[in-house]
């Protein structure tokens, strides 16, 4: 099993969710986050004073998939989240040792 963490632009969340649903992935955790990479933020004007906004709003999606579904899930996220502009985000994949469904006690891929 793998855990996928994707940092994307907030307005792309619904499209990513729909794309994942089309391949059978329906469960996810979504967290509003702030950050920057190469994008490095931008300058804004507020009441005549200029200031730098270096932490930009993003959305972090966390999903867990079987090894067999990994490539489809990554491709699905990438296709939906891509705008072609700087700041589109990143996808991180880590190995997951165990998953347990609290309600039933099911473990492993059965718990997904």
C-alpha positions as semicolon CSV with decimal commas, in nm:
position;residue;x (nm);y (nm);z (nm)
1;X;0,000;0,000;0,000
2;X;0,107;0,357;-0,064
3;X;0,015;0,693;0,084
4;X;-0,010;0,977;-0,167
5;X;0,017;1,335;-0,048
6;X;-0,053;1,597;-0,314
7;X;-0,014;1,971;-0,266
8;X;-0,227;2,152;-0,525
9;X;-0,389;2,486;-0,600
10;X;-0,719;2,519;-0,410
11;X;-0,936;2,579;-0,718
12;X;-0,823;2,242;-0,861
13;X;-0,954;2,036;-0,567
14;X;-1,295;1,955;-0,714
15;X;-1,145;1,846;-1,046
16;X;-0,892;1,621;-0,870
17;X;-1,169;1,469;-0,655
18;X;-1,380;1,396;-0,964
19;X;-1,086;1,241;-1,153
20;X;-1,001;1,015;-0,859
21;X;-1,367;0,911;-0,835
22;X;-1,363;0,805;-1,199
23;X;-1,089;0,550;-1,124
24;X;-1,263;0,423;-0,810
25;X;-1,083;0,621;-0,540
26;X;-1,342;0,791;-0,320
27;X;-1,185;0,839;0,023
28;X;-0,946;1,124;0,091
29;X;-0,838;1,371;0,355
30;X;-0,815;1,737;0,256
31;X;-0,623;1,997;0,456
32;X;-0,591;2,368;0,383
33;X;-0,222;2,458;0,400
34;X;0,009;2,746;0,311
35;X;0,350;2,725;0,154
36;X;0,580;2,815;-0,130
37;X;0,845;2,667;-0,351
38;X;0,986;2,818;-0,666
39;X;0,676;3,036;-0,684
40;X;0,811;3,235;-0,385
41;X;0,493;3,437;-0,328
42;X;0,413;3,785;-0,451
43;X;0,390;4,150;-0,343
44;X;0,058;4,314;-0,252
45;X;-0,051;4,662;-0,159
46;X;-0,259;4,717;0,158
47;X;-0,360;5,067;0,272
48;X;-0,076;5,216;0,075
49;X;0,189;4,986;0,220
50;X;0,357;4,718;0,014
51;X;0,412;4,378;0,171
52;X;0,522;4,033;0,060
53;X;0,287;3,738;0,069
54;X;0,531;3,448;0,068
55;X;0,306;3,171;0,200
56;X;0,044;3,102;-0,063
57;X;-0,280;2,910;0,003
58;X;-0,268;2,549;-0,111
59;X;-0,463;2,230;-0,049
60;X;-0,305;1,905;0,069
61;X;-0,481;1,584;-0,032
62;X;-0,395;1,256;0,138
63;X;-0,510;0,923;-0,004
64;X;-0,411;0,562;0,050
65;X;-0,410;0,321;-0,243
66;X;-0,305;-0,033;-0,321
67;X;0,023;-0,075;-0,504
68;X;-0,174;-0,169;-0,817
69;X;-0,365;0,162;-0,818
70;X;-0,065;0,388;-0,755
71;X;0,020;0,483;-1,113
72;X;-0,345;0,547;-1,205
73;X;-0,392;0,767;-0,899
74;X;-0,078;0,973;-0,965
75;X;-0,173;1,022;-1,331
76;X;-0,526;1,118;-1,232
77;X;-0,409;1,381;-0,983
78;X;-0,147;1,517;-1,219
79;X;-0,389;1,551;-1,511
80;X;-0,653;1,726;-1,300
81;X;-0,422;1,959;-1,105
82;X;-0,199;2,075;-1,390
83;X;-0,239;2,431;-1,517
84;X;0,103;2,451;-1,677
85;X;0,200;2,744;-1,457
86;X;0,446;2,768;-1,172
87;X;0,295;2,662;-0,839
88;X;0,090;2,367;-0,966
89;X;0,218;2,163;-0,672
90;X;0,385;1,834;-0,592
91;X;0,291;1,470;-0,536
92;X;0,469;1,268;-0,266
93;X;0,445;0,889;-0,235
94;X;0,543;0,689;0,074
95;X;0,519;0,321;0,168
96;X;0,247;0,237;0,417
97;X;0,303;-0,058;0,649
98;X;-0,044;-0,101;0,792
99;X;-0,400;0,030;0,771
100;X;-0,674;-0,063;1,018
101;X;-1,042;0,024;0,987
102;X;-1,142;0,123;1,339
103;X;-1,510;0,024;1,311
104;X;-1,457;-0,335;1,190
105;X;-1,095;-0,412;1,274
106;X;-1,020;-0,498;0,910
107;X;-0,653;-0,458;0,827
108;X;-0,438;-0,413;0,520
109;X;-0,595;-0,356;0,178
110;X;-0,931;-0,480;0,309
111;X;-0,942;-0,164;0,523
112;X;-0,911;0,064;0,222
